[in-house]
Amino acid sequence: MHLRASLTLELTQALLAHLLAQPLKGLDLPLEVRALRLTLGRLHGGEVRELRLEPGLLHLGVGFASGPHAELRLRHLGFDPPTQTLRLRVEHLHAGGFPGAMLLNLAPAKVLEVAAAQANQRLPGLLSPGPDRTLELRLAPLQERLRQEPRLREALAALGLEARPELELRDLQFRLEQLWLELDGGF
């Protein structure tokens, strides 16, 4: 049995903050910048301190129990449905709460390059840094991770649906206090 659906989702900034907070709580990884040979301890016990959506902008502030914190402002430059790629520009990036933060704040392009490399180690092909502090976020690696999620596959099988979910984003926008998504899906 198959199910196809087209959906428009409007995620409030409060819901989005909650969804982002879950993986941050369980995060435990070394904080290091190998290119600059800095080892800065570990990131653990993360929380979303601020999440604010405005037309075309996302403001995000995160902090960790271990001390480090960061503020980020992203400008939405466009979404390309055929390649499932979101283009962003990092307009503001500020880190603090650890030795070396001031140095990192002087080299935001290098920080983005290192962050993209670390993200790509976890999900190959996820992020590509570009000129002028731009980033391309490819959704295909996230979609593949979703397809492989055992709990989702089990839930779909229990409903008698094919356990090979498909999801394609048609549009993504930052709006006032909400993330707006148009998507097609099938199970």
C-alpha positions as CSV (number, residue, x, y, z in Angstrom):
1,M,0.0,0.0,0.0
2,H,1.2,3.5,-0.8
3,L,0.3,7.0,0.5
4,R,1.2,10.2,-1.3
5,A,0.7,13.7,0.2
6,S,1.5,17.3,-0.4
7,L,1.8,19.4,2.7
8,T,2.4,23.0,3.7
9,L,3.9,23.3,7.2
10,E,4.2,26.4,9.2
11,L,6.5,25.7,12.1
12,T,6.5,28.3,14.8
13,Q,9.8,29.6,16.1
14,A,9.0,28.1,19.5
15,L,8.4,24.6,18.0
16,L,11.5,24.9,15.9
17,A,13.6,25.9,19.0
18,H,12.2,22.8,20.8
19,L,13.1,20.6,17.8
20,L,16.6,22.0,17.7
21,A,17.1,21.7,21.5
22,Q,16.6,17.9,21.5
23,P,19.9,17.0,19.6
24,L,21.8,19.8,21.4
25,K,21.0,18.3,24.9
26,G,22.7,15.0,24.0
27,L,25.6,16.5,22.1
28,D,29.0,15.6,23.4
29,L,31.9,16.3,21.1
30,P,35.4,17.8,21.3
31,L,35.6,21.5,20.6
32,E,38.7,21.9,18.4
33,V,39.9,23.7,15.4
34,R,42.5,21.4,13.9
35,A,43.5,23.9,11.2
36,L,44.5,26.4,13.9
37,R,45.7,23.7,16.3
38,L,43.3,24.7,19.1
39,T,41.8,22.2,21.5
40,L,39.1,23.9,23.5
41,G,37.5,21.2,25.6
42,R,34.1,19.6,24.9
43,L,30.7,20.7,23.9
44,H,28.0,19.1,26.0
45,G,24.7,19.9,27.6
46,G,23.6,22.3,24.8
47,E,20.5,24.5,24.8
48,V,18.8,27.0,22.4
49,R,19.0,30.3,24.1
50,E,17.5,32.3,21.3
51,L,15.7,31.5,18.1
52,R,14.0,34.2,16.2
53,L,12.6,34.1,12.7
54,E,12.1,37.2,10.5
55,P,11.4,37.4,6.8
56,G,14.5,36.1,5.2
57,L,16.5,35.8,8.5
58,L,17.1,33.3,11.2
59,H,18.7,34.4,14.5
60,L,20.1,31.5,16.6
61,G,21.9,31.6,20.0
62,V,23.1,28.4,21.5
63,G,25.0,27.7,24.8
64,F,26.6,24.7,26.4
65,A,26.9,23.6,30.0
66,S,30.6,23.4,29.5
67,G,30.7,27.2,28.9
68,P,30.9,27.9,25.1
69,H,28.2,29.8,23.4
70,A,27.6,31.1,19.9
71,E,25.3,33.6,18.1
72,L,24.4,33.2,14.5
73,R,22.4,35.2,12.0
74,L,21.6,33.5,8.7
75,R,20.1,35.1,5.6
76,H,18.0,32.9,3.3
77,L,19.4,33.3,-0.2
78,G,17.2,30.8,-1.9
79,F,16.1,27.2,-2.2
80,D,16.6,25.1,-5.3
81,P,14.0,22.3,-5.4
82,P,15.6,20.1,-8.1
83,T,18.9,19.8,-6.1
84,Q,17.2,20.1,-2.7
85,T,19.7,22.8,-1.7
86,L,19.2,25.7,0.6
87,R,21.6,28.6,0.1
88,L,22.4,30.8,3.2
89,R,24.7,33.6,4.0
90,V,26.1,33.9,7.6
91,E,25.7,37.5,8.4
92,H,26.8,37.3,12.0
93,L,28.8,34.7,13.8
94,H,30.1,35.3,17.3
95,A,31.5,32.8,19.8
96,G,32.4,33.1,23.4
97,G,32.9,31.3,26.7
98,F,36.1,29.5,25.9
99,P,39.8,30.3,25.3
100,G,40.4,31.2,21.7
101,A,36.9,32.5,21.0
102,M,38.3,35.9,20.2
103,L,40.6,34.4,17.6
104,L,37.7,32.4,16.0
105,N,35.6,35.6,15.8
106,L,38.4,37.1,13.7
107,A,38.2,34.3,11.1
108,P,34.5,33.5,10.5
109,A,35.1,32.1,7.0
110,K,37.6,29.6,8.5
111,V,35.1,28.7,11.2
112,L,32.5,27.9,8.6
113,E,34.9,25.8,6.6
114,V,35.8,23.8,9.7
115,A,32.2,23.4,10.8
116,A,31.2,22.3,7.3
117,A,34.0,19.7,7.3
118,Q,32.9,18.3,10.7
119,A,29.3,18.2,9.6
120,N,30.3,16.4,6.5
121,Q,32.1,13.8,8.5
122,R,28.7,12.9,10.1
123,L,26.6,13.3,7.0
124,P,28.7,13.4,3.8
125,G,27.7,16.1,1.4
126,L,25.6,18.1,3.9
127,L,27.3,21.5,3.8
128,S,29.4,23.4,1.3
129,P,31.0,26.7,2.3
130,G,31.3,29.3,-0.4
131,P,32.6,32.8,-0.9
132,D,31.4,35.7,1.2
133,R,30.4,33.5,4.1
134,T,27.8,31.6,2.1
135,L,26.7,28.0,2.8
136,E,24.9,25.5,0.7
137,L,22.9,23.0,2.8
138,R,22.0,19.9,0.8
139,L,19.0,18.1,2.2
140,A,19.6,14.8,0.4
141,P,21.9,13.5,3.2
142,L,19.2,14.4,5.8
143,Q,16.5,12.7,3.7
144,E,18.6,9.6,3.4
145,R,19.1,9.5,7.2
146,L,15.3,9.8,7.6
147,R,14.8,6.9,5.2
148,Q,17.1,4.7,7.3
149,E,15.5,5.6,10.6
150,P,14.5,2.2,12.0
151,R,11.6,3.6,14.2
152,L,10.0,5.3,11.2
153,R,10.3,2.1,9.1
154,E,8.7,0.1,11.9
155,A,5.9,2.6,12.3
156,L,5.2,2.6,8.6
157,A,5.2,-1.2,8.4
158,A,2.8,-1.4,11.3
159,L,0.4,0.8,9.3
160,G,0.8,-1.5,6.3
161,L,2.7,1.2,4.3
162,E,5.9,0.6,2.3
163,A,8.8,1.3,4.6
164,R,10.7,3.4,2.0
165,P,9.6,7.0,2.7
166,E,10.2,9.7,0.1
167,L,10.2,13.3,0.9
168,E,10.9,16.3,-1.4
169,L,10.9,19.9,-0.3
170,R,9.3,22.2,-2.9
171,D,9.9,25.5,-1.0
172,L,11.4,26.7,2.3
173,Q,11.1,30.3,3.6
174,F,12.0,32.2,6.8
175,R,8.9,34.2,7.7
176,L,7.9,36.3,10.7
177,E,8.1,33.9,13.7
178,Q,7.8,30.8,11.5
179,L,9.6,28.4,9.2
180,W,7.4,27.8,6.1
181,L,7.8,24.5,4.2
182,E,6.0,23.1,1.2
183,L,6.7,19.4,0.7
184,D,5.6,16.3,-1.2
185,G,5.9,12.9,0.5
186,G,5.1,9.3,-0.1
187,F,5.2,6.1,1.9
